[in-house]
Amino acid sequence: MTKRHGYALLAAILAVVVVLSAAIYVGVAADGGNGARTDVAGGRTSHNAAAPASTGTWVGAWSASPAGAEPGTETNGLAGRSVRNVVHTAAGGTSARITLSNLYGQQPLSITHATIAVAATANNAAASADSMRRLTFGGASTVVVPPGGQVMSDAVRVRIPHGADVLVTTYSPTPSGPVTYHPFARQLSYVAQGDRTEDVSGVSYTEQSPYWRYLTALDVQSDEAAGTVVVLGDSLTDGITSTVGANHRWTDVLSERLRASAGSGGTPRYSVVNQGISGNQVLAAGLGRPADNPSGLSRFGRDVLDRTNVKAVVIDLGVNDILRNPNHVDPRTITDGLRTLVRQAHARGLRVVGATLMPFHGHRGYTDARDAVRQAVNAEIRAGKVYDDVVDFDAALRDPYNPRRLRTDYDSGDHLHPSDKGYQRMADVFDLGDLKGTAPAEL
């Protein structure tokens, strides 16, 4: 190579370095050097960082089962409105992702804008400062969820504290009904007119909602939890009589117990997600296609096995199979259905803890014949013929002077569902050590 050619090559290399340096400088200046991106048209700032830089384990921080099609949304859905779901986290993390469902939709659901933020305070539509993040789906801010389908967002870097309320907001400009929802949230969410997904103040959210809509899961990349416990149940797990906005479902209390005990006495470091649906049965489903209130058997794969990083399963089902069937129920049909769920979990190497059925004397659906079915189901469960381990909710909450009914202070007043104190008792009697290990070779 001649000296002249050498100088030319060196000049070319220097030119490339200058161009690359300028591009990096422009990129950093454009996002403020911290991942913040300014929406020039809207004058808003959304901190967006789609690729998680942190390490940790993906676990479920919150979930809710899609339970049906929201009445009154059959034609237009929630077109032209922003839906701000408020959810309470069972685990903290440094990155997050969500799942949206259009299971009951008869039209494609077009989401053109979605965000996640940490709430400024509990039970509030306002976001804490600098926590608002714009969500993407496959790198795009717009996603179309087909009828019957669901979609998971890309991961976004955001610090999600344990035990915080998180705001997940979606906007759909076009009709897309009916809306897939979870009706008994026991948590107030919010709705605003127009695209207000990045409204940090929450001022636009003048309409309150007792439902969770579209959103079915929030996962976090966590350095405090190593797996997820999934609880499958009915209204007793859904927490239908617990105080609204107080997070007093028995699964909430169980989550706090696990967190407080993690690392001591071999207690596993697990988060807890709630897959309860009020009125749910092991065997029968509601009307429609897909069925409203799908049976435990039909939804087990989606609502339990498909959850993120599942390590153990808890099942509390069977009461509605007794109460909602006009004819006398054979207890064997219930226990056979429960065993089917256990076999599915075992096929994935998952341990299953099952609950005895609590008493309901005094409830409008009570009969002696139905109580006899409950007692027979409980006898099979206690004998170790259904689950790997048993949590005896019946023994813990029944009235010692009348075992067919709930103890008064554990009764919400309808003689079927617990009070907040009753939900606390359910969580307190749960043996956390039962969640350890894998499925046995044979039940």
N, C-alpha and C positions, 0 to 999 in steps of 0.2 A: 504494500500500500504506500502511495506517495504521500509526502507531507501535506500537499494540498488536499488530497482526498481525506486524510486524517482530520484536518481542520473542518472540512465540510461535514464529516460524520459527527464530530463533537458538537458542532453548531446545531445539527438536526436534533441530537439528543437533548441539548439544553432547551430547544424550542418546545419539545414535547413536555419536558418537566414544567416549563412555565405555563403551558396550556392546562395541564393537570392541576397545578397549584391554583390557578385562577378558578377552575371549575369547583375545586373543594372549597375555596373561600366563598364563592357565590352560594354554594349549597348551604354552608354553615350560616351565612348572613341571612339567607332566606328563611331558615327555621329558627333563628335566634340562638343557634348553637345548643339547644336543649331539647330538640324534637318538637318544639311548638310550631304550628303552622297557622298562618293568618289567612282567614277567609276574607279577601279584599272586598268582595261584593257585600258581605254581611257584616263586616267590621268585627268579626268574632275570632277568638283564638281557641283552637282545639289542639291540645297536646296529643300527638299521634305517634306511636312507636309500635309498629306491627310485629317486629321481630324481638321476642323476649331475649334479653341478654343474661338474665339471672338463671341460676340453677335451682333445682328443686323437683318436687314430685307433683304431677297433676292429680288433683283430688276434687271431689264434689264439694262446693261450698254452700250450695243451695239447690233444691230442685222441687218441682211440683208436677204431678201427673196431669196431662191433658185429659179433661173429664167430660167434655161435651161441647156442643155448639151453643153459643150465647144467644138466647132468645132476642128477637128484634133486630138482629144483625144479618139476617139471611140475604138481603139484597145488596146493601152498600157496605157492610162491614163497618169499619171506622175510617172510611175514606176522608182525607182532608183533616185528620186529627192526629195529634201526638199522644201516644200512650206511654206514660211513665210508671213502670212497675217498680214497687219498693219491695226489696227482699232482704232478709237478714242472714248474715254469713255464719257458717259453722266452722270456717277455717280462714285464716289470712294467707295472703300471698303477694308476690311481686308482679305477677302477670295474670290476666283474666281472659276468658272467652265465654260466649253464651251460646245457647241453642234456642232457636225459634221454631215453632210448630204451626203448620197449617193442616193438621190432621183432619179437622172437621170442615175445612173450607171446600166449597164447591167451585171456586175460581182461583186462579193464581194469585198469590199474595205478593204484591210488589212493595218492597221496603226500599225507599230511596235515601233514607238517612237514619242512622242508629248511633246511639252513644251509651257510654257507661260512665258513672261518676259515683263517688262516695257521698252520701247524704251529709249535709252540714250538721244536722241533729237528727235524732230518732223521730220517725213518723213525720217527715218533712219532705216537701218536694224540692227544696233548695239544695244545691250541691256545695260541697266544701271547696274552698279556693284551690285552684290549680289541679283538681282531680278529674275534670271533664276530659274524656277521650272519645274521639270518633272511631266507630267500629267499621271494619271492612270484612268482606266475604270473598275469599279468593283474590284479594288485592283490590277489589272494587267496593265503592261505597254503596252501590245499589245491588240488591239481590232479589230474585223472584223465586218464591217458595211454591212449588206446584201443589195442587190439591192433594191432600193426604200425605204430604211430605214434610220434612224438617231440614234445617240447615244449621251448621255450626259456624260461628264467626272465626276470623283469624284471631290469634292471640295478640293482646295489646299490653304494653308495659304500663302498669298502674299499681300503686300500693293499695291493696285491699286489706284493711284491718280485720282481725277476728272479731266477731260480735258486732259488726257495723251494719247499718242499713246501706244498701247499695241501690242506686237508681239506674235502671236500664230503660232507655227511651227509644221508641221506634216511631217512624212516620211513614204512612202509606197514602199516596195521593189519589189512588184509584179504588173503585169498588172491589171488594174481595171477600164477600161474606160466604157463610157465616163465620164469626170469629171463634177460633179455638180458645177455650178458657178453662180456668180452674175456679169454680164458683165460691167456695168457702175458704177464702185466703186467711181470714182473721188478721188482716193487715190492710190498711188503706193505701191504695195507689191513686194515680191522678191522670187527668186527661186535659189537654189544651186544644184550642182551635188553631189550625194551621201548623206549619212546621216550626215547632219550638223545641226541637231536640237538644239544642245547645243552650237553652235558657238556664243559666246558672242560678239565677235568683229564685226561680220557681213561681214568679208572680203570674205567669200566664196560665198556670195550672189551677184553674178555678173549680174544676169538677172533680169530686172524689169518687173512687170506685172501690167496691169490696172484693173485686176480682183480680186475678192475675190473667193477663191476656197475652197470647202468643209465646211468651217466655216460659220455657220448661226446665232450663238448667243454667247454672252459673258455676264454672270451674275456675280454680285458681292454681297457679304454680306455687306450691307451698313448701316452706322449709320447716313447718311445724307439724305437718300431718303426713303420714306415709301411705294412707289408703282411705277408702270410703266404706262406711257402714250404710247399707240401704235398708230402710224400714218400709215394708209393704203392709198397708192396713186400710181400715175404713175410717169412719168419722172419729173413732177413738184415737186414731193416729193423726188424722187431719186436724184434730183439736177444735172441733166445731163449737164447743162451749167454753173455750178458753178466752181470756180477756183479749180484746182486739188490740193489736199493736204492742202487746206486752211480751210476746214470745214465751208463752207459758205452756205450749204443747209439751207432752212428755218427751218427745224427741229433742226439743230445745234443751230441756233440763239434762237429758242423757248426754248431749253434746258437751255441755259445760262440765259434767262429771268426768267425761273422758279427757277433756283438756286439762282439768285440774289434777288428774291422777296420772297423766301420761308420763311414762318413764319410771314410775314407781311401782314396785310389786309386779313388774311384768305387764302392766296395763298397756295395750297397744295404742299407738299414736294415730288415731283414726278421726276423721270428720264424720258427721252424721247427716244424711239427707232423707227427707220425708216424702214418701210416695203413697201417702194416704189419700183416698177418695171417699168422701162421705157417701154412705149407702152402698159401698162396695161389697160384693160377694165373691166367694171362692169360685163358684160354678156358673152363676147366671149373669148375663149382661143386660143392659137396657135396650131400648128400641133404636132403630136407625142403622145406617151403614155409612161409615163405621158406627158401631154401637156407642150410644152415650153410656157413661159409667161402665166401661169394659170390665169383664170379670178378671179376677186375679189370675186365672189360668191363661187368659188371652193376652194380658198385658205384661206378664212376668218377664218375657224376653226384653221388651222395650224399656220398661220402667225399672227393672232391677239389673238384669245381666248386662244391659248396654250402658249402664251408668259408668262414670269414669273411675277406673282403678278400684273396682269393688273388691273388698277383702272379706266381708261377712254380710250375712242377710238376717234380718229379723222379720218375722211374720206374725201379725195379729189380725187374723181374719176368721170369720165363721159365724158371728152373731147375726149378721143380716141374712145369711142363708137360712137361719132358723126363723127370724122375725118376718121376712118378706115372702115366705112361701105359705099359701093358704092351707095346703095339706100338710099332714104330719111328715116331717123330714126324717129320713133314715140317717142316723149319725154317721154311718159308714160311708155315705156318699160325700160327706164333708171331709172326713179324715182321709179318704182315698184321694180327694182333690188336693188336700194339703200335702200328702205324700208325693203327689206328682210334682208339685212345686219344689219340694225338697230334692227329688231326683234330678230335676233340671239344674238346681244349684250345685249339687254334688258333681254333676257332669263337668262343671267348670271349676271344681276343686274348692267350692265355697262352703264354709260352715254355716249352719242355720240354727238360730235360736228362735223358738216359738213360744207364744203366749197362750195361757189358758184363757177361756172366755169368761168375762166378768158377769155377775148376776144382774137381772133387770126386773125383779119383782116390783110391782107398782107402776111400771111402764104400761102404756095402753096396749102394747102387743103381747103382754105376758099371758101365758097359760101354763098350767102345770105340765101339760104334755111338751110344750116347747122347752120348759126348764129341764125336763127329763132328757131331752136331746142334748142340751148344753152340758149336763152332768156327764152324759155318756161320752161326748167328745173330749171333755176334760180328763176323764179317766184314761182314755187312750193316750192323750198327750202326757199326763203325769207318769204313765207306765213306760215312757221312753219309746213308744211305738210310732211316733210321728216325726219328732225333731231330734237334732243332735243334743241340744240343751233346752231347758225350759225355764221361763220366767213366769212365776205363778201370780198373775195379776188378780185372779179370782180370790186367792187366799189373802192377798195383801189389802184388798179394798172392800171385801164383803163385811157386812155387819155381823159381829160375833154372836149376837143374839138372834139374828135371822139371816142365815147364810145365803138365802135366796135373793137378798137385796143388798145394795151398796150401803156402806156406812154413811150416816147422815152428813158428816162433814166432808166426805169424799164425793158426795152427790151434787151435781149441778142443779138438781131440782126436778129433772125429768125422769129420774130413776134408771137412766141408761148411760148417760154421759157423765164423766167426772167433772168436778169443780177444779179450779186451779190447784187447790191442795191435793185433790185426787190425782191430777196429772203429775204433780211433784212426787207423790208416793209411788206411782208407777215407775218413774225413773230411778227413784232411790232404792227400790228393791232389785233392780237389774244388776246381776253379777257381771262386772266388766270383764272379768277373766274368761267368761264364756265366749267372748268374741275372738279369742286367740286361736291360732292353729288353723288347719285346713280340714276339709271334710274327712270323716272316717271312711275306711274302706267299705264298711257295711253298717247300715243303721241298726 
